[in-house]
Amino acid sequence: MKHALKAVLVAVAATCVVTTGSGAADATARTFANCTAMHRVYPHGVGKYGAHDRTSSTPVTNFKRSNALYYANRKSDRDGDRIACEAR
């Protein structure tokens, strides 16, 4: 009985580690004061996964994809296309 309980506890602990692993990264997403500051680290901006640049010319496709970074800096998404500070 002791071994079965120990096996269950180990399985539960392993599951908790797997499911909460990305939460720490989301909680520490960096907020930038403005686009100039963001471009020093992410030259083409940051956007959510699946975001597409709204433009009539060549769209920006090489932005950093990170939901956590986008939400921390969504104030910088002026056109509402889910990409903050997009730059060519």
C-alpha angles and dihedrals in degrees: 000000000000092000092050092052091047091051091051092049092050091050092049092048091050091050092051092052092050097047097045098041096100096043093079092056091049092051092054099048109147119244117212123210092223144339093277090060092045093050090059088066103022107028094190099039132247130277144173120268107272095023119143126200114245106223141127091222130048109329122231109249103159098073121127110268113218127133091202094052091046094052091047089054105028090123085076094058098097098170097043096236093130093253118107118210096353112189134176 
